[in-house]
Structure formats: structure tokens, C-alpha cells
């Protein structure tokens, strides 16, 4: 549906055909070898297209299509895609995403249009990941350079705590909770709590409370605090 003009842009196949269509989709998704050969990335894109085209659910078809896309790539060993977000780029240009579907459907379901669009999205998403990693690496090195002037302090910090300090440099006043820290670093609550309490003991963050939850705030004078610990 085009919300701007209240026009139906795509009408899915009849509901009665869905069981057979979904069975074929599952067979295609689970196929390992076959003729003709389908590249794993193309297979994942086609699965994305098929779910969007068939629209088997009242809601969540887009999320299901993208989940199946990621699952297919992970199954084929494309582990890097676990860290690549295509959703953000699709949300930035929804009209292009819709046109890729419509052009394919209008041309007798020639999915070349959709494949080219998705390959472009994947390429841009990987480039965005590399840019993010380069930026985070630079931030980490910046924090490590500062900590080199306080070797006694650096010896007491692990990589998770250094990452928090890196963020804290750029976000004075930001609050970190045990739960947010746990999610960010995929550690246990106890490990997250210990890390944050250690930073508070070293006076690198300010400890407070928000309701019953502990909150650790990035101080405005973090750089001076680190330098004074040298």
C-alpha cells in the first residue's frame, strides 16, 4: 500500500496457494546442492524477495524476510553478515526498496532488479561496518594512549572498561547501568557490576542511583582524573 496516495502497490498471491508456496520456499531455503547452482548470497536475497512477495503474515513479513536472509547467509558460512545491518539502509530509502520489488513484479517476476538493489545495500552495509570498526579502533587507541601515561591505572582495567572510558570521553554526563553494560559486552550481571564498581572505586565514573538501580556517570573532568592517576 502506498500511504501517500492510498494505492495498492502489491497484491499477494491467493491465500489458498500459500501452503504450497511456503513449502517450496522452505525447500529452496534448505537446499544445499542443486542444479542450476545458486550462489548463497543470491539464495538469501531470493528468500528475502519470496517472503515479501508472498506476504504470508498479517504483520512482520519484512522482519521475517530479513531474518531468513540472515539465517541463510549464516548457514552458508557468511559470518560477517551477523554484524552487518541492512535494515537501517532500507529504512533510509524505503521508496527504492519498494521500487525494487515493483520493477521485478512488473517484469514477469524478473528478480534481477531486486538482486541488484540488495547487492548494493549489502555492499554499503559492509562499508558502513568497516567505517564503524575504523572509528571505534581509533577511539580505543586514543583511550589507550591516554592510559599509557598512567600505567598503574591501565594495569587495573580490562578491555571492556577501556571501551566505556572511550565512550565516556565523548559523552560527559552519560549514565551507564549494570544492565546496559551487560548487554553491550555480553557478560554476566556480576561481571558488569564488578567492572563498573571498579571504575567507581578508581574515581573514573561517578556512582549514583536511579530508583533502585545503580547508575555510573561519565565525569566532565575524566581526562584530568586519568592524568592525575599517573
C-alpha positions in Angstrom: 0.0 0.0 0.0 1.2 3.5 -0.9 0.1 5.5 2.2 0.6 8.8 0.3 -1.9 8.1 -2.4 -3.9 5.2 -0.9 -3.0 2.9 -3.8 -2.4 -0.8 -3.6 1.1 -1.4 -4.9 1.2 -5.2 -4.5 -1.4 -7.8 -4.1 0.0 -11.1 -2.7 -1.0 -14.4 -4.3 -4.3 -16.0 -3.2 -4.2 -17.3 0.4 -5.2 -20.7 -0.8 -1.9 -21.1 -2.6 0.2 -20.2 0.5 0.7 -23.7 1.9 2.2 -24.9 -1.4 4.2 -21.7 -1.9 5.7 -21.8 1.6 6.5 -25.5 1.2 8.5 -24.6 -2.0 10.1 -21.7 -0.2 11.3 -23.9 2.7 12.6 -26.5 0.2 14.6 -23.8 -1.6 15.9 -22.4 1.7 17.1 -25.8 2.9 18.6 -26.9 -0.4 22.3 -27.5 -0.2 23.2 -28.6 -3.7 21.2 -28.5 -6.8 21.1 -27.5 -10.5 21.4 -24.8 -11.5 23.9 -23.6 -8.9 22.6 -20.6 -6.9 25.2 -18.6 -5.1 24.5 -18.4 -1.3 24.2 -14.6 -1.3 21.7 -14.8 -4.2 19.8 -17.5 -2.5 19.5 -15.4 0.7 18.3 -12.4 -1.4 15.7 -14.5 -3.2 14.4 -15.8 0.1 14.0 -12.2 1.2 12.1 -11.4 -2.0 9.9 -14.5 -1.8 8.7 -13.8 1.7 8.0 -10.1 0.8 6.2 -11.2 -2.4 4.0 -13.9 -0.8 3.3 -11.8 2.3 2.1 -14.8 4.3 1.6 -13.0 7.6 -0.7 -10.2 8.7 2.3 -8.4 10.2 6.0 -8.9 10.4 6.7 -10.0 6.8 9.6 -7.6 6.4 11.2 -8.8 9.7 10.7 -12.4 8.7 12.2 -11.8 5.3 15.3 -10.2 6.7 15.6 -12.9 9.4 15.5 -15.6 6.8 18.1 -13.6 4.7 20.5 -13.6 7.7 19.8 -17.2 8.6 20.6 -18.4 5.1 23.8 -16.4 4.9 24.9 -17.7 8.4 24.1 -21.2 7.3 26.4 -20.8 4.3 29.3 -19.6 6.4 28.9 -15.8 5.8 29.6 -15.0 9.5 30.5 -11.4 8.8 26.8 -10.6 7.9 26.0 -11.2 11.6 27.5 -7.8 12.2 26.1 -6.0 9.1 22.8 -4.2 9.3 20.7 -3.9 6.1 17.6 -2.7 7.9 19.0 0.7 8.7 19.8 1.3 5.0 16.4 0.0 3.9 14.7 2.4 6.3 16.7 5.3 4.9 15.4 4.8 1.4 12.0 2.9 1.6 10.9 4.1 -1.9 14.0 2.4 -3.6 13.3 -0.8 -1.7 9.6 -0.8 -2.8 10.6 0.0 -6.4 13.0 -2.9 -6.5 10.0 -5.2 -5.7 7.7 -3.5 -8.1 10.1 -3.5 -11.0 10.7 -7.2 -10.6 6.9 -7.9 -10.3 6.1 -5.8 -13.4 8.8 -7.6 -15.5 7.2 -11.0 -15.1 9.0 -11.5 -11.7 12.5 -11.0 -13.1 14.2 -10.6 -9.7 17.3 -9.1 -11.3 16.1 -5.6 -10.2 15.7 -6.8 -6.6 19.0 -8.7 -6.6 20.9 -5.6 -7.9 19.3 -3.4 -5.3 20.1 -5.8 -2.4 23.7 -6.3 -3.5 24.1 -2.6 -3.4 22.6 -2.5 0.1 24.9 -5.3 1.2 27.9 -3.5 -0.2 27.0 -0.3 1.5 26.3 -2.0 4.8 29.7 -3.8 4.8 31.4 -0.4 4.0 29.5 1.1 7.0 30.7 -1.7 9.2 34.3 -1.1 8.2 33.9 2.6 8.8 32.4 1.9 12.3 35.3 -0.5 13.1 37.9 2.0 12.0 36.2 4.7 14.1 36.0 2.5 17.2 39.6 1.4 16.7 40.8 5.0 16.6 38.7 5.8 19.7 40.2 2.7 21.5 43.7 3.7 20.6 43.1 7.3 21.8 42.0 6.0 25.2 44.9 3.6 25.4 47.4 6.4 24.5 46.0 8.4 27.4 46.1 5.5 29.8 49.8 4.9 28.8 50.6 8.0 30.9 49.0 6.2 33.9 50.5 2.7 33.7 49.4 1.9 37.2 45.8 2.7 36.3 46.0 0.9 32.9 47.1 -2.3 34.6 43.8 -2.4 36.6 41.5 -2.0 33.6 40.2 -4.6 31.2 39.2 -4.0 27.5 35.5 -3.6 28.5 36.4 -0.8 30.9 38.7 0.9 28.4 35.8 0.8 25.9 33.5 2.5 28.4 36.1 5.2 29.1 36.5 5.7 25.4 32.8 6.4 25.1 32.8 8.5 28.3 35.4 10.8 26.9 33.0 11.9 24.2 29.8 11.8 26.3 30.3 13.6 29.6 27.3 13.1 31.9 26.2 9.9 30.2 24.8 7.3 32.6 25.7 3.6 32.4 23.7 0.9 34.2 24.7 -2.6 35.1 22.2 -3.9 32.6 23.2 -1.7 29.7 26.9 -2.6 30.3 26.0 -6.3 30.5 24.1 -6.1 27.2 26.9 -4.1 25.4 29.6 -6.5 26.4 27.6 -9.8 26.7 28.8 -10.6 30.2 27.1 -11.7 33.3 25.4 -9.2 35.7 28.0 -9.9 38.3 30.9 -9.2 35.9 29.2 -6.0 34.7 28.6 -4.9 38.3 32.2 -5.6 39.3 33.6 -3.7 36.2 31.6 -0.6 37.0 32.2 -0.7 40.7 35.9 -0.9 40.0 35.7 2.2 37.8 33.8 4.0 40.6 36.5 3.0 43.1 39.1 4.4 40.8 37.0 7.6 40.6 36.8 7.3 36.8 33.0 7.4 37.0 30.5 8.9 39.5 28.3 6.4 41.2 24.6 7.2 41.8 21.1 5.7 41.8 18.1 6.0 39.5 15.3 4.5 41.6 16.8 1.2 42.9 19.2 0.8 40.0 22.9 1.8 40.2 23.9 4.3 37.6 27.5 5.3 36.8 28.0 8.7 35.2 30.9 9.9 33.0 32.5 12.8 34.7 33.2 16.1 32.9 36.9 16.0 34.1 37.6 12.4 33.1 40.8 13.3 31.3 42.2 15.2 34.3 41.3 12.3 36.6 43.2 9.9 34.5 46.2 12.2 34.2 46.2 12.8 38.0 46.4 9.0 38.5 49.8 8.9 36.6 
